[in-house]
Amino acid sequence: MKSEKILVVEDERIIAIDLQRRLERFGYAVVAIAASGAQAIEFVKEHTPDIILMDIMLVGDIDGIETATIIKNDFSIPVIFLTAYSDEKTLERAKVAEPSGYILKPFKDKELYTTIDISLYKYRVDQELKRQLQKIQQTKTDIQHILHLKKRTNEFLEDIQEEGSWAVTSMETND
């Protein structure tokens, strides 16, 4: 059984319920169904889903593309668009939101499952790469700090050595 949590954003209730049933058959947990972009953002804050299935045309002030862009920027949660729109203008707008997938309605179960599975996998891999990159950057910073300390230590030792040579020379000339 999968433990991934999915938020469904769909303003047509019958489609949303059908989608929820399909997802639950796949073993996913549908944490909420939102009908508007504003409601989706609130549910993201409340439920922290692993992935979001988003219709592009929604009720309310903001559409699915704007909502997905906000969610991407503020929460970094992958979004898959489920839509009946495939015109060039909509596709170009959708690209700005950088969705994990774009599924045209009506869709088959296999297409839905495969897109979700690949999107979740890609998201996990991307997150792991980001963690590894952060570790590498921290290691680089640590090495730079160590090299700086080594340089300062060497300068300090050279200063002590010069002072020691001066003191020995000074003692020899006094004899």
N, C-alpha and C positions, 0 to 999 in steps of 0.2 A: 504494500500500500504506500502510495506517495504521500508526502507530508507537505507538499508545496501549497501555498495559499494563493488563491487567485481572486482578484477583484474584477467583476464584470461591470462594464459601463455601457449600458444599452437603454435607450429611452422607450423602446417598444417592449412592454412587459411580457408578452407571449414569447417573443424571441429570447428575452433574457432568461425566462424560466426554462425554456428548451435548452438553451446553452448551459445553464446551471446543471440540468440533469445529465447532459452529455459529459460535462467535466467531472461530475461526481462518479459517473460510470468509469471514467478513466482513472479514478482514485484521487483526484484533486479535491481540495477543500475550497469551496466558494465562500469567502469571508463576508461578502456583501454584494449587492447589486445597486449600482447608482444609475440614475436617469439623467443627471446633468453633470457638467464639468465641475461646478462648485461642490456638489455632493461627492463626486469622485475624490476630489482633493481632501475633503474632510474624512472620508473613509480611509484614504491612504494614511493620514495622520493617526487615525484610530486603530487600524488593523495591520499596518505594515505588510502589505502583500508581497509575495515573491515575484509576481508578474501580473500585468493588467491586460485584459482584453477590452479594447475600446472601439466603439462605433465612432465614426467621424461626425455624423450629423446628430447632434444632441439638442434637447430642449435647454433653454437658458441662454445666458449672455455669452458663454464661450463654447466653442465647438470642441470636438474630440482632438483635433490637431493642436489647438491652443492649450487644452488641458494636458495633453501628452508632453508638450514642451515644458510646461510648468513643472510637471512631475519629474521629468528627466533632469531639469536644472536643480530642483529643490530636494529631490529624494533619490535620484539615480535608480529608479525601478524600471525594468524593461517593460515596454508597451508593444502589444501586437494590435494592429488595426484590423477590425472586422467591418467591412463596408461593402455597399453595393456600388460605390463610386470608383470608376477606373479612368476617368478623364484625365488628360494631361495636367490641367490646372490643379486638380485635387492631388494628384501624385506629386507634383512639384512642391506643393504646400506641405504634404505629409513628410517628404524627405527632410525638411527642416527639423522636425521632431525626432529624427533618427530612430524610427521604430525598429523593433527586433524582427517584425514581420508584418506582412500586409496580405490579408486573406479576403478574397472577394466572396460575397454572399451570392447565392447559396453555396455552402461549402460542405465537404464530406467529413465525416468523423476522423478518418485517417489523416487528412490534410490538417485539420485542427490539432490533433494530437501530435503529429510530427513537428509542426511549427512551434508549438509550445515546448516540446521536449528539446528541440534544437536551440531555441531561444534561451531556455533556462541553462542548458549546458554552456552555451557561449557566454552568458552572463557570469556564470561561476568561473569560467576560465579567465575572463577579463578581470574579474575581481581578484583572483589569485595572482595574475600578472601585475596588477597594481600594487598588491601587498609586497610582492617580490621586488618590484621597482623601488618602493619606499625603503625596503631593507637595504638595497644596494646604495641608494642615495644617502641613507644614514651611515652606512659603512664608509662611503666616500668622505662624508663630513668628518667622521671620527678619525680617519687616516690623515686628512688635512690638518686636523687639530693636533694629532700626535706629531706629525712632521714639523708643525710650527713650534711645538714644545721642545722637540729635539733641537731645532735650530737655535731657539732661545737658550737652551741648556748649553749647547756648544759655545755660543757667544759668551755666556757667563763663565764657562770653564776657561775660555781663552783670556778673558779679562783677569781672572784669578791667576792664571799662569803668568801673564804679563806683570801683574803686581808682584807676584812671587819672585820673578826674575829681577825686577827692579830692587826688591828688598835684598836679595842675595848680592846683587851688584853693589848696592849701597853699603852693605856690611863689609864687603871685600875692600872697598875703597877707604873705609874708615880704619881698617887695620893697618 
